[in-house]
């Protein structure tokens, strides 16, 4: 079966899926921070965030990395968290308030359309596992670069290649086969859209960034069992729900059962360790 890609429909569906998954993404926050903690720290270092800086966080989600950035900029700085989903931004605002970080602000905004932001108004920009899902990554990169001051850095966490990310690529492959989805073509959004060698660097360069660097960060997903990993993905991974949307309830259940069976290969006596490798891509305006 072949289908044409409609970016407008994709974006509308993505927003709806993250509205639905917002509570789960927030609830799984400790697991997410354990999983992405090292990559997040590498991203913050690469962006060069320091005291008093103004930071833009694009596709911020529930705000784990937003809070980390806010702690680095201190009371003299500020962090603006943007996302297409207002529901998930409510959680970001809540956790910032609970953490006593009044310098965090939120803004519902399409990451591909940031032109309402003042040009050169940020010292650094971030995006943690968000840029990969933008239908027009060049529009996003161009808008982010425009918002940065000269010399400001943008750093993004993205997945590398499917073979290095079995915890996610195996579910994606099973769902793609069962839903008869065509293989993604270059330029389409998706979890591995910027992971192949040279792809992210080319995208950053085309948007006008220079001094581009790529850092590889092993980021295994550690949980008690494969079933726990499936529950994590089933509840909070909007991309998988989007792919499953064309299947009926029984076919979705069968897909999740197959995924659980396949992921048990990563169980050990010490627990589940799902293979995952992140890239931290950084460029300077």
C-alpha positions as CSV (number, residue, x, y, z in Angstrom):
1,X,0.0,0.0,0.0
2,X,1.3,3.5,-0.8
3,X,0.1,6.8,0.5
4,X,1.1,10.3,-0.3
5,X,2.6,12.4,2.6
6,X,0.5,15.4,3.6
7,X,2.4,17.6,6.0
8,X,-0.7,19.5,7.0
9,X,-2.5,16.3,8.0
10,X,0.7,15.0,9.7
11,X,1.1,18.1,11.8
12,X,-2.6,18.2,12.8
13,X,-2.4,14.5,13.8
14,X,0.9,15.1,15.6
15,X,-0.7,17.8,17.7
16,X,-3.6,15.7,18.6
17,X,-1.5,12.7,19.5
18,X,0.7,14.8,21.9
19,X,-2.4,16.4,23.4
20,X,-3.5,12.9,24.2
21,X,0.0,11.7,25.4
22,X,0.8,14.7,27.4
23,X,-0.2,13.3,30.8
24,X,1.7,10.1,30.2
25,X,4.9,11.8,29.0
26,X,4.8,13.9,32.2
27,X,4.1,10.8,34.4
28,X,7.0,8.9,32.8
29,X,9.2,11.9,33.5
30,X,11.7,10.2,35.8
31,X,12.2,7.4,33.3
32,X,12.7,9.9,30.5
33,X,15.3,11.8,32.4
34,X,17.2,8.7,33.3
35,X,17.1,7.6,29.7
36,X,18.0,11.0,28.2
37,X,19.9,12.5,31.0
38,X,23.4,12.1,29.5
39,X,22.3,13.3,26.1
40,X,20.6,16.3,27.7
41,X,23.7,17.2,29.6
42,X,25.8,16.9,26.4
43,X,23.2,19.1,24.6
44,X,23.3,21.8,27.3
45,X,27.2,21.8,27.2
46,X,27.3,22.0,23.5
47,X,24.9,25.0,23.4
48,X,27.2,26.8,25.8
49,X,24.4,27.8,28.2
50,X,25.6,30.0,31.1
51,X,24.5,32.4,33.8
52,X,22.1,35.1,32.5
53,X,21.5,33.5,29.1
54,X,18.3,33.7,27.1
55,X,17.4,30.2,25.9
56,X,14.8,29.0,23.4
57,X,13.6,25.4,23.8
58,X,11.8,24.2,20.7
59,X,9.3,21.2,20.9
60,X,9.9,21.4,24.7
61,X,7.4,18.7,25.7
62,X,6.9,18.4,29.4
63,X,10.0,20.4,30.1
64,X,12.7,18.1,31.6
65,X,15.4,19.8,29.6
66,X,13.8,23.2,30.0
67,X,14.2,22.9,33.8
68,X,17.9,21.9,33.4
69,X,18.5,24.9,31.2
70,X,16.7,27.2,33.7
71,X,19.0,26.0,36.5
72,X,22.0,26.9,34.3
73,X,20.9,30.4,33.4
74,X,20.0,31.3,37.0
75,X,17.7,34.1,38.1
76,X,19.2,36.6,35.6
77,X,18.4,34.4,32.6
78,X,15.2,33.1,31.0
79,X,14.0,30.0,29.1
80,X,11.1,30.1,26.6
81,X,9.6,26.6,26.1
82,X,7.6,26.3,22.9
83,X,5.5,23.4,21.7
84,X,2.7,22.7,19.3
85,X,0.7,21.0,22.1
86,X,-0.8,23.3,24.8
87,X,-1.6,20.4,27.0
88,X,2.0,19.3,27.3
89,X,3.1,22.9,27.9
90,X,0.8,23.0,30.9
91,X,2.9,20.3,32.4
92,X,6.1,22.1,31.6
93,X,4.8,25.3,33.3
94,X,3.6,23.3,36.3
95,X,6.9,21.5,36.9
96,X,8.8,24.8,36.5
97,X,6.6,26.4,39.1
98,X,6.9,23.5,41.4
99,X,10.7,23.6,41.0
100,X,10.8,27.3,41.9
101,X,12.0,28.4,38.5
102,X,10.0,31.6,37.6
103,X,12.4,32.3,34.7
104,X,10.6,29.6,32.6
105,X,8.0,30.9,30.2
106,X,5.9,28.8,27.8
107,X,4.5,29.6,24.3
108,X,2.3,27.5,22.1
109,X,4.0,27.7,18.8
110,X,4.7,25.7,15.7
111,X,8.4,24.9,15.6
112,X,8.4,25.6,11.8
113,X,7.0,29.0,12.3
114,X,8.9,31.0,14.9
115,X,8.9,34.3,13.2
116,X,6.8,35.9,15.9
117,X,10.0,35.7,18.0
118,X,12.2,38.7,17.9
119,X,15.3,38.2,15.7
120,X,18.6,37.8,17.6
121,X,16.7,37.6,20.9
122,X,18.3,34.3,22.2
123,X,21.8,33.3,23.2
124,X,21.1,29.6,22.8
125,X,18.5,27.2,21.5
126,X,17.6,23.6,22.2
127,X,15.5,20.8,20.9
128,X,15.4,17.4,22.5
129,X,13.9,14.6,20.3
130,X,11.7,17.2,18.6
131,X,13.3,18.4,15.4
132,X,13.1,14.9,13.8
133,X,9.3,15.1,13.7
134,X,9.0,18.4,11.8
135,X,7.7,18.0,8.3
136,X,9.7,21.0,7.2
137,X,13.0,20.8,9.1
138,X,14.6,23.5,7.0
139,X,11.8,26.0,8.0
140,X,12.4,25.1,11.7
141,X,16.2,25.4,11.5
142,X,15.9,28.7,9.6
143,X,13.5,30.1,12.2
144,X,15.7,28.9,15.1
145,X,18.8,30.5,13.5
146,X,16.9,33.7,13.0
147,X,16.0,33.9,16.7
148,X,19.6,33.4,17.8
149,X,22.1,36.2,18.2
150,X,25.2,36.1,16.1
151,X,27.5,33.5,17.7
152,X,24.6,31.8,19.5
153,X,24.4,28.0,19.3
154,X,21.6,25.6,18.6
155,X,21.9,22.1,19.9
156,X,19.5,19.2,19.2
157,X,19.2,15.6,20.4
158,X,18.2,13.2,17.7
159,X,18.2,9.4,17.3
160,X,21.0,7.9,15.2
161,X,20.2,5.0,12.9
162,X,17.6,2.2,13.3
163,X,20.2,-0.5,13.8
164,X,21.5,1.4,16.9
165,X,18.1,1.9,18.4
166,X,16.4,-1.5,18.7
167,X,14.1,-0.4,21.5
168,X,12.3,1.9,19.1
169,X,13.1,0.6,15.6
170,X,11.7,-2.8,16.3
171,X,8.3,-1.4,17.3
172,X,8.4,1.0,14.3
173,X,9.2,-1.9,11.9
174,X,6.5,-4.1,13.3
175,X,3.8,-1.4,13.2
176,X,5.0,-0.3,9.7
177,X,4.6,-3.9,8.4
178,X,1.2,-4.5,10.1
179,X,-0.2,-1.2,9.0
180,X,1.2,-1.6,5.5
181,X,2.9,1.8,5.7
182,X,5.5,2.6,3.0
183,X,9.1,3.1,4.0
184,X,9.9,6.7,4.8
185,X,11.7,8.6,2.0
186,X,14.5,11.1,2.6
187,X,13.1,14.4,3.9
188,X,10.0,12.9,5.6
189,X,9.8,13.4,9.4
190,X,10.3,10.4,11.7
191,X,12.5,9.2,14.5
192,X,15.5,8.4,12.3
193,X,15.1,11.2,9.8
194,X,18.4,12.9,10.9
195,X,20.4,9.9,12.1
196,X,22.2,8.7,9.0
197,X,25.8,10.0,8.6
198,X,26.0,13.5,7.2
199,X,22.2,14.1,7.1
200,X,21.9,16.4,10.1
201,X,25.1,18.3,9.2
202,X,23.8,18.9,5.7
203,X,20.5,20.2,7.1
204,X,22.2,22.5,9.6
205,X,24.5,23.8,7.0
206,X,21.7,24.5,4.5
207,X,20.0,26.6,7.1
208,X,23.1,28.8,7.5
209,X,24.7,27.3,10.7
210,X,28.5,26.9,10.9
211,X,31.0,25.1,13.2
212,X,28.7,22.1,13.1
213,X,29.5,19.2,15.4
214,X,28.1,15.8,16.1
215,X,28.5,13.9,19.4
216,X,27.4,10.3,19.8
217,X,25.8,9.5,23.2
218,X,24.9,5.9,24.1
219,X,21.4,6.2,25.8
220,X,20.2,2.7,26.7
221,X,16.6,2.4,28.0
222,X,16.7,0.6,31.3
223,X,13.5,-0.8,32.8
224,X,12.6,-3.9,34.8
225,X,11.2,-5.8,31.9
226,X,10.4,-5.6,28.2
227,X,6.7,-5.3,29.1
228,X,7.6,-2.1,31.0
229,X,9.3,-0.7,28.0
230,X,6.2,-1.5,25.9
231,X,4.0,0.2,28.4
232,X,6.2,3.2,28.4
233,X,6.1,3.4,24.6
234,X,2.4,2.5,24.3
235,X,1.4,5.2,26.8
236,X,3.7,8.1,25.8
237,X,5.2,7.8,22.3
238,X,2.9,9.8,20.1
239,X,4.7,8.7,16.9
240,X,3.8,5.1,17.4
241,X,0.1,6.0,18.1
242,X,0.1,8.0,14.8
243,X,1.4,5.0,12.9
244,X,-1.1,2.6,14.5
245,X,-4.1,4.9,13.8
246,X,-5.2,3.0,10.7
247,X,-5.4,-0.4,12.5
248,X,-8.5,-1.5,14.4
249,X,-8.4,-2.3,18.1
250,X,-7.7,-6.0,17.7
251,X,-4.9,-5.4,15.2
252,X,-3.3,-2.8,17.5
253,X,-3.4,-5.3,20.3
254,X,-1.7,-7.9,18.2
255,X,1.0,-5.4,17.1
256,X,1.8,-4.6,20.7
257,X,1.9,-8.3,21.6
258,X,4.4,-8.9,18.8
259,X,6.5,-5.9,19.9
260,X,6.6,-7.2,23.5
261,X,7.7,-10.7,22.3
262,X,10.5,-9.2,20.1
263,X,11.7,-6.8,22.8
264,X,12.2,-9.6,25.3
265,X,15.5,-10.3,23.5
266,X,16.9,-7.4,25.5
267,X,16.0,-8.8,28.9
268,X,18.8,-10.0,31.2
269,X,18.8,-11.2,34.8
270,X,19.5,-7.6,35.7
271,X,16.5,-6.2,33.8
272,X,15.7,-4.8,30.4
273,X,18.3,-2.8,28.6
274,X,16.9,-1.5,25.3
275,X,19.6,-0.4,22.7
276,X,19.4,3.4,22.0
277,X,22.0,5.8,20.6
278,X,21.5,9.5,20.5
279,X,23.3,12.2,18.5
280,X,23.8,15.7,19.7
281,X,24.0,18.0,16.7
282,X,25.2,21.6,17.3
283,X,25.6,24.6,15.1
284,X,26.5,28.2,15.5
285,X,24.8,31.2,14.0
